Each structure stands twice: as structure tokens, then as C-alpha cells.
Amino acid sequence: MAKGFRMKKIRVLIYSPERIPFWRFPLWLVEEIRREFPSLEVEVNFGDRPLSELIGSAEVLVSGRLRREEFLMARRLRWVHSPFVGVGNMLFSEMVESPVVITNSRGVNAEAVATHAVSLSLALIRGLAWAFEKKKNRDYDHRFFTEAFLPREPQEVVAGVFGYGEIGRRVFRRLKALGFETVCLNSSGTRGCYPFSSLEDFLERIELLVISAPRTPQTQGCIDLRRMEILGGFVVNVGRGKIVVEEDLARALKEGHLKGAALDVFEREPLPKESPLWEIPNLIITPHIAGTSPLFWRREGELLKENLRRFLEGRPLLNRVDKRRGY
């Protein structure tokens, strides 16, 4: 090697413009990566500059967002890693047709999301949405819970988990352990699940629907009024907001086609203040916090560092996204 020659470092750009501090890529993790991977040039930006100005020479991008016009500015990009699960905003045609690899953080928050989903499920069948509403009015309405809404026990409710990935499998096991008869549905009908083509048969079988599926052209808007009427029970959504038609959900709850619902994800986020969902008493709303946990960034760091090792060694990356399927 010629005197003074140094191998050029691989440039890794961490772009994290999230407005909520918890979801910004932590500086302690940036420093860990720099220490453990001295062959990388790691740059972090929290949105002070547009991504389009920074992405040009990056070979690796760590970010939950990437627009088409930004991607077209990337001259050397080989791999995009999202610290989150959903990557739908990245799947424009140029990305899908390119050799750039996308990985996501599937499984990192699965424990937290599954716990949240089961908590919401129990809250619904025990009528806690009604209890929260009555508490606001200091209404100690015992008769309501023995006449209008009789709280249920798990063993008398058939639960269905829609989406049988990392989160769905955990939800399934927890519900089953609590005494629910539990069935599942996924795209292909593998692992003993109903196939998506049998969605209505699945809904006829169950009373509690827990959605943990990704948003795809197939799943978007698939839980509409007609299918809510088939279900007739409870809906919990910790998957993607656009799977459930919110206008139909509001109507189904108001007209009694559903007994209750709980949403952690929405068609539009933040949920607009003018949304009619805020006024529905038997609807529990949580602000997309199902994945929140003190353990999130530690788990995310372990996944990212393992994939950086694999990237440098030319080995297959974990959590590689099928860009045509969208997950």
C-alpha cells in the first residue's frame, strides 16, 4: 500500500427528523456505532438540513422516511434501514426497481405492541371504555354494567388475530393463554391461519378482531362497514390505520353494529381534533404508542449493529423487506 494511502470509509447517514424526542435516533447509540465500527463514517442529522442535501454520497441510510426526490439524489446508496416497521413511504417505483436493499425493524417493538393489543382487548370485553366515559361524569352506574353492557370473560369470546407476523404471533399466544379461543388470518393461509381470501368466513367465526397486519394494496380499507357488520363484536387495531375505514367504524359503533373498538393507529396522524372518533364513548383511543418501551432503542441498536456487521462482511441482512409485497 502506498505511503499515506487510506481506504475510504463507508458513509452511513442517520437521518432522524422525528418531532417527538423519544423517536429520534439517540446520540448514545450513534457513539456506540462509531466505537464498534471504526471503518464507518457515521453522520447524524435531526432534520436541521433537508435529506436531499445530505444523501448524495451515503452508501447506508438509517431513516424512517425517504421520498422519491430524495432517493433520486442518492448516487451511491446501497442499503436503507428503517428504525420502524412500516416502509410504505419508500416504495415508489424507482426504489422498487433498484438494487437498493431495504430492511426494517420488525420484531423490535413486538413485545410492547402485543402487550398493548392484549390490554386493549381485555379493556373492551370488560367494558372499560364505558367506565372511562362514565368516570368523567362521576356516574357510578352499576346497573349499566349488569343490564346494558355485561362484561365478558375470555373463555366465552372467540378472538381472531389478523396478521401473523412477529406481533401477531405474540398476541395469539397471549390471548390463548388468557382463555380466549383464538384463530388467525394471514395473506396465504400458512401456519394454520385462514387465508385473506376467507376474510369474511374468519370474521363470521370471531367476536374480537385484533389487527396487526401491514398495510398493503390488499389490506388497505378492507375492514369496512359491511365487514364490521359481519364481525358484530370488538375491533382492536395496532397494525396500520388505513386498514380500517374510520368513517365506517364511527357509524358501526354509533348504530350498534359493533360493541366497542380500540385504535392505536389512524388513517391520518395525529388524529384531527375534528374527527368524530373523539366523541364515541365505546371507543378507546391511544396516540400510536403501542410500540413505546424503555427497551425499544436498546433492541433497535442490537439489530442495527448486527446488520452493519453483516453488511461489512457481505452476508445477508436481517429483516430484509420484499419491496414488491411491501413488508
C-alpha positions as CSV (number, residue, x, y, z in Angstrom):
1,M,0.0,0.0,0.0
2,A,1.4,3.4,-1.0
3,K,2.6,5.6,1.9
4,G,-0.1,7.9,3.2
5,F,-2.9,6.0,1.4
6,R,-6.1,5.4,3.5
7,M,-9.0,3.3,2.5
8,K,-12.1,5.5,2.1
9,K,-14.7,4.9,4.9
10,I,-18.2,3.8,4.1
11,R,-20.5,6.7,4.8
12,V,-23.6,6.0,7.0
13,L,-26.2,8.7,7.2
14,I,-28.6,8.6,10.2
15,Y,-31.5,11.0,9.4
16,S,-34.0,11.3,12.2
17,P,-36.2,14.3,12.0
18,E,-39.0,13.0,14.3
19,R,-40.8,15.7,16.2
20,I,-41.3,13.6,19.3
21,P,-38.0,13.3,21.1
22,F,-38.5,9.6,22.1
23,W,-38.5,8.5,18.5
24,R,-35.3,10.4,17.5
25,F,-32.3,8.2,17.0
26,P,-30.4,8.5,20.3
27,L,-26.9,10.0,20.4
28,W,-25.6,7.3,22.8
29,L,-26.4,4.8,20.1
30,V,-24.6,6.8,17.5
31,E,-21.5,6.9,19.7
32,E,-21.7,3.1,20.2
33,I,-21.8,2.5,16.5
34,R,-18.8,4.8,15.9
35,R,-16.8,3.0,18.6
36,E,-17.7,-0.5,17.3
37,F,-17.3,0.2,13.6
38,P,-14.3,2.4,13.1
39,S,-14.4,1.7,9.3
40,L,-17.6,3.6,9.0
41,E,-18.1,7.4,8.7
42,V,-21.3,7.9,10.7
43,E,-23.1,11.2,10.3
44,V,-26.3,12.0,12.1
45,N,-28.8,14.8,11.4
46,F,-32.1,15.5,13.2
47,G,-33.7,17.5,10.4
48,D,-31.6,20.6,10.6
49,R,-30.9,20.2,6.8
50,P,-33.0,18.6,4.1
51,L,-32.2,14.9,3.4
52,S,-31.8,15.8,-0.2
53,E,-28.7,17.8,0.7
54,L,-27.1,15.0,2.7
55,I,-27.9,11.8,0.9
56,G,-25.7,12.2,-2.2
57,S,-22.6,10.2,-1.1
58,A,-24.2,8.0,1.6
59,E,-24.0,4.2,1.0
60,V,-26.2,3.4,4.0
61,L,-29.2,5.5,5.1
62,V,-30.8,4.9,8.5
63,S,-34.2,6.7,8.4
64,G,-37.9,6.0,8.7
65,R,-38.7,8.3,5.7
66,L,-37.4,8.6,2.2
67,R,-39.2,10.4,-0.6
68,R,-38.7,9.8,-4.3
69,E,-37.0,13.1,-5.0
70,E,-34.5,12.4,-2.2
71,F,-33.8,8.9,-3.4
72,L,-33.0,10.3,-6.9
73,M,-30.3,12.5,-5.3
74,A,-28.5,9.4,-3.9
75,R,-25.6,8.5,-6.1
76,R,-24.1,5.6,-4.0
77,L,-26.9,4.3,-1.9
78,R,-26.9,0.5,-1.3
79,W,-28.9,-0.1,1.8
80,V,-31.8,1.7,3.7
81,H,-32.6,0.7,7.2
82,S,-35.8,1.9,8.9
83,P,-35.8,2.1,12.7
84,F,-39.5,1.4,12.4
85,V,-41.6,-1.3,10.8
86,G,-43.6,0.4,8.1
87,V,-41.7,1.3,4.9
88,G,-44.6,2.1,2.6
89,N,-43.5,5.7,2.1
90,M,-40.3,4.4,0.5
91,L,-41.8,2.0,-2.0
92,F,-42.1,4.3,-5.1
93,S,-41.3,2.6,-8.4
94,E,-37.7,3.8,-8.7
95,M,-36.9,2.3,-5.3
96,V,-38.7,-1.0,-6.0
97,E,-36.9,-1.4,-9.3
98,S,-33.5,-0.5,-7.9
99,P,-30.9,-2.9,-6.3
100,V,-31.0,-0.9,-3.1
101,V,-31.9,-3.1,-0.1
102,I,-34.4,-2.1,2.5
103,T,-34.5,-3.5,6.0
104,N,-36.9,-2.7,8.7
105,S,-37.2,-3.1,12.5
106,R,-39.7,-5.9,12.5
107,G,-39.8,-7.5,15.9
108,V,-38.0,-4.7,17.8
109,N,-41.2,-3.5,19.4
110,A,-43.2,-6.7,19.1
111,E,-43.4,-7.4,22.8
112,A,-44.6,-3.9,23.6
113,V,-47.2,-3.9,20.8
114,A,-48.5,-7.3,21.7
115,T,-48.9,-6.3,25.4
116,H,-50.8,-3.1,24.3
117,A,-53.1,-5.1,22.0
118,V,-54.0,-7.6,24.7
119,S,-54.5,-4.8,27.2
120,L,-56.9,-3.1,24.8
121,S,-58.7,-6.4,24.1
122,L,-59.3,-7.0,27.8
123,A,-60.4,-3.4,28.3
124,L,-63.1,-3.8,25.6
125,I,-64.6,-7.1,26.7
126,R,-64.8,-5.8,30.3
127,G,-66.4,-2.6,29.3
128,L,-63.7,-0.2,30.4
129,A,-64.3,2.2,27.6
130,W,-67.8,2.8,29.1
131,A,-66.3,3.0,32.6
132,F,-63.8,5.7,31.5
133,E,-66.6,7.7,29.9
134,K,-68.9,7.4,33.0
135,K,-66.0,8.4,35.3
136,K,-65.8,11.8,33.5
137,N,-69.4,12.5,34.7
138,R,-68.9,10.9,38.2
139,D,-71.6,8.4,37.2
140,Y,-71.5,5.4,39.5
141,D,-73.7,3.4,37.1
142,H,-73.8,-0.1,38.4
143,R,-76.9,-1.1,36.6
144,F,-75.3,-0.2,33.2
145,F,-72.8,-3.0,33.7
146,T,-75.4,-5.6,34.6
147,E,-78.0,-4.6,32.1
148,A,-76.8,-2.5,29.1
149,F,-73.3,-3.9,28.9
150,L,-72.5,-7.1,30.7
151,P,-68.7,-7.6,31.0
152,R,-67.4,-10.8,29.3
153,E,-64.9,-13.5,30.2
154,P,-62.2,-14.6,27.8
155,Q,-63.4,-18.2,27.5
156,E,-66.7,-17.1,26.0
157,V,-65.1,-14.9,23.3
158,V,-63.6,-16.1,20.1
159,A,-60.6,-13.9,19.2
160,G,-59.1,-13.5,15.7
161,V,-55.7,-12.2,15.0
162,F,-55.4,-10.6,11.6
163,G,-51.7,-10.6,10.6
164,Y,-49.5,-13.4,11.9
165,G,-46.0,-11.9,12.0
166,E,-43.8,-11.1,14.9
167,I,-46.5,-9.1,16.7
168,G,-49.5,-11.3,15.7
169,R,-47.9,-14.5,16.9
170,R,-47.3,-12.9,20.3
171,V,-50.8,-11.6,20.5
172,F,-52.2,-15.0,19.5
173,R,-50.2,-16.8,22.3
174,R,-51.2,-14.2,25.0
175,L,-54.9,-14.3,24.1
176,K,-54.9,-18.1,24.1
177,A,-53.1,-18.2,27.4
178,L,-55.8,-16.0,28.9
179,G,-58.5,-18.4,27.8
180,F,-59.7,-17.0,24.5
181,E,-60.4,-19.4,21.7
182,T,-58.1,-17.9,19.2
183,V,-57.7,-18.2,15.4
184,C,-55.6,-16.3,12.9
185,L,-55.6,-14.9,9.4
186,N,-52.7,-14.0,7.1
187,S,-52.2,-13.4,3.4
188,S,-51.6,-17.0,2.4
189,G,-53.3,-19.2,4.9
190,T,-50.0,-20.7,6.2
191,R,-49.2,-21.7,9.8
192,G,-52.8,-22.9,10.4
193,C,-54.3,-19.4,9.6
194,Y,-57.3,-18.5,7.5
195,P,-56.1,-17.1,4.1
196,F,-57.0,-13.5,3.3
197,S,-59.4,-14.8,0.6
198,S,-61.5,-16.2,3.5
199,L,-61.6,-12.9,5.4
200,E,-65.4,-12.9,5.7
201,D,-65.5,-16.5,6.9
202,F,-62.9,-15.5,9.5
203,L,-65.0,-12.6,10.7
204,E,-68.1,-14.7,11.0
205,R,-66.2,-17.1,13.3
206,I,-64.9,-14.5,15.7
207,E,-66.2,-11.7,18.1
208,L,-62.9,-9.9,18.9
209,L,-60.7,-8.8,15.9
210,V,-57.1,-7.8,16.7
211,I,-55.4,-6.2,13.6
212,S,-51.6,-6.4,13.5
213,A,-51.3,-6.7,9.7
214,P,-49.2,-4.5,7.4
215,R,-50.8,-2.1,5.0
216,T,-50.7,-3.5,1.5
217,P,-53.0,-2.9,-1.6
218,Q,-54.9,-6.0,-0.4
219,T,-55.4,-4.9,3.2
220,Q,-56.0,-1.2,2.8
221,G,-59.6,-0.3,3.6
222,C,-60.6,-4.0,3.9
223,I,-62.3,-3.6,7.3
224,D,-65.3,-1.6,6.1
225,L,-68.9,-1.3,7.3
226,R,-70.1,-4.5,5.7
227,R,-67.3,-6.5,7.3
228,M,-67.8,-4.8,10.6
229,E,-71.4,-5.9,10.5
230,I,-70.3,-9.4,9.9
231,L,-68.0,-9.2,12.9
232,G,-70.5,-7.6,15.2
233,G,-68.2,-7.5,18.2
234,F,-65.0,-5.7,19.0
235,V,-62.1,-4.3,16.9
236,V,-58.6,-3.6,18.1
237,N,-56.1,-2.0,15.6
238,V,-52.4,-1.8,16.4
239,G,-51.4,-2.5,12.8
240,R,-51.9,0.2,10.2
241,G,-54.6,2.9,10.4
242,K,-55.7,2.7,6.8
243,I,-56.7,-1.0,7.2
244,V,-59.9,0.2,9.0
245,V,-62.3,2.7,7.3
246,E,-62.7,5.2,10.1
247,E,-65.9,6.7,8.8
248,D,-67.5,3.2,8.7
249,L,-66.1,2.5,12.2
250,A,-67.8,5.6,13.6
251,R,-71.1,4.6,12.0
252,A,-70.8,1.0,13.2
253,L,-70.2,2.0,16.8
254,K,-72.9,4.6,16.8
255,E,-75.5,2.3,15.2
256,G,-74.6,-0.7,17.4
257,H,-73.1,-2.9,14.6
258,L,-70.0,-3.1,16.8
259,K,-69.9,-3.3,20.6
260,G,-66.6,-1.5,21.0
261,A,-63.3,-0.6,19.4
262,A,-59.8,0.4,20.4
263,L,-57.4,2.2,18.0
264,D,-53.7,3.0,18.3
265,V,-53.3,3.8,14.6
266,F,-55.3,6.1,12.4
267,E,-55.9,7.0,8.7
268,R,-54.3,10.4,9.4
269,E,-51.9,11.1,12.3
270,P,-52.1,12.9,14.6
271,L,-55.9,12.2,14.7
272,P,-57.5,15.5,13.8
273,K,-59.4,17.3,16.6
274,E,-62.4,17.5,14.4
275,S,-62.6,13.7,13.9
276,P,-65.9,12.2,15.0
277,L,-64.0,9.4,16.7
278,W,-63.2,11.6,19.7
279,E,-66.9,11.7,20.6
280,I,-67.7,8.0,20.6
281,P,-68.0,6.6,24.2
282,N,-67.3,3.0,23.4
283,L,-64.0,3.7,21.5
284,I,-60.6,3.7,23.2
285,I,-58.0,5.9,21.6
286,T,-54.3,5.7,22.3
287,P,-51.9,8.0,20.3
288,H,-49.8,5.4,18.4
289,I,-47.9,4.4,21.5
290,A,-48.3,0.6,21.3
291,G,-44.6,0.2,20.5
292,T,-43.3,2.6,23.2
293,S,-41.0,0.9,25.7
294,P,-37.8,1.8,27.6
295,L,-36.2,-1.2,25.8
296,F,-37.0,0.0,22.2
297,W,-33.7,1.7,21.3
298,R,-31.6,-0.9,23.0
299,R,-33.2,-3.6,20.9
300,E,-33.1,-1.4,17.8
301,G,-29.4,-0.9,18.4
302,E,-28.6,-4.6,18.6
303,L,-30.5,-5.2,15.3
304,L,-28.8,-2.4,13.5
305,K,-25.3,-3.3,14.7
306,E,-25.8,-6.9,13.7
307,N,-26.8,-5.8,10.3
308,L,-23.9,-3.4,10.0
309,R,-21.6,-6.4,10.7
310,R,-23.3,-8.4,8.0
311,F,-23.1,-5.5,5.6
312,L,-19.4,-5.1,6.1
313,E,-18.9,-8.9,5.7
314,G,-21.1,-9.3,2.7
315,R,-23.6,-11.5,4.5
316,P,-27.4,-11.4,4.1
317,L,-29.1,-8.7,6.2
318,L,-31.8,-9.4,8.8
319,N,-35.3,-8.2,8.2
320,R,-34.9,-7.6,4.5
321,V,-38.1,-6.2,3.1
322,D,-39.7,-7.6,0.0
323,K,-40.2,-4.4,-1.9
324,R,-42.9,-5.7,-4.2
325,R,-45.0,-7.1,-1.3
326,G,-44.4,-4.1,0.9
327,Y,-43.2,-5.9,4.0
